[in-house]
Amino acid sequence: MRTQLHSIHSDSLGRYYTNAVVSQALVADLPSNSPSTVLDLGCGTGSLSFAASRRWAKTNIVTVDLDRTIAQVLPDKLRESGFAGGHYHLMFDALSPELATSLRREKAQPDVAVCNPPFLVPKWKKGYSAILEDVGLSSCLPAIATTDAALVFLAQNLRLLQPGGILGIIVPDSIVSADKYRNFRTELLNRYQIRSAIRLSRGSFGGTDALAHILVIENSAPNDAPIALSSLDKSGAKTSCMVVKHSQAAHRLDYQYHFAEATSRQQGARLSDIAVDLRRGSLNSAEAKDASHFVLHTTDLDPGNRGQWLDFSGRRFRFPVTKSGPVTRAEAGDIIVARVGRTAHDKVIGIGAGSVVLTDCLYRLRVAPSKQDAVLRALSSPEGRAWLELHAYGVAARQLTKSDLLNLPLSIL
């Protein structure tokens, strides 16, 4: 999956195709026993349709995709696989507001929908707002220029489903975890019944290690039932479920995040209990390039130096001409934690000597001198690294929030 630019491993529409393990897990988690019509919106090579055809051999499957080759190949492959139900392919823009009219014309209002949308930020079209408005989700978006296509696909599926119908959709980690989508998750929980969320393992999709989740949503008003969370490994083995309240789900719908939170609550103490100060670096990438001398950035942190106190006494900094106001400077005894990046959990060091200015991709943490060694060990330990990795969010370039870092459980107090 991707966020903006096409990967060399994705097709021209930015799609990473669903493997059989993920497809089977998604279809198996749907509660419907005998749907009359299954919709596969943006069907791609048909992996989800094949999984649906194996579970419901006599249902009607409606596939929608603009790819002309898929329209020619998919019907024959379904028949060859032994599927005895009906199949209708609609070569149509999956995100067109007019799709509902076309489906009604074909008398194909689905009661189950399966979907693996492209993971990209699309060029916004006027019709997207109409789709989101129809399902009551137009007022809870972040800036439309940064809205994932998966969110619009989710809304379109809900718009096309019969009342009481079930949607199983693969979404990027940002939809499930990012702060910018918290209002969206809250509104979704207030309007629809989210039955379950399954975290997929990294590497579940060929050509990318991006993180994704399966959401199962019922097109009906919510109740007070807790939401089931679980995790799926690459072999298809599923963890036992844990349940969370709606308020917890609005914060995040990630199984491993809530599992770690539940475990850490038993330990009591948190980093926030001893942190004297935690702040981001102050220079953005352009300002760092304009600086005459060294500015510490994530690319300067070698995982091989993780957990070590490093000497910066030979580094100097000259104020960049484009920067006004104070800059964040790390001094001896400060701890540096990467805020963004796929391997940010491996980039934790201490300032052993000297001082250095930081980019805004790094955090500067200050604790009492008596706690400095213990905190650096805790952050760079296997347990600390696992915590940082689990609590960072995002599809590829992951981010760690200040509040999540301060929630790091400690056993040193």
Beta strands, then each sheet from edge to edge (+ up, - down):
strand 1: 37-41
strand 2: 60-64
strand 3: 86-90
strand 4: 112-115
strand 5: 166-172
strand 6: 193-200
strand 7: 212-218
strand 8: 227-232
strand 9: 242-244
strand 10: 275-280
strand 11: 309-312
strand 12: 329-331
strand 13: 335-338
strand 14: 348-357
strand 15: 362-367
sheet 1: 3+ 2+ 1+ 4+ 5+ 7- 6+ 8+ 9-
sheet 2: 10+ 15- 13+ 14- 11-
sheet 3: 10+ 15- 13+ 14- 12+
end
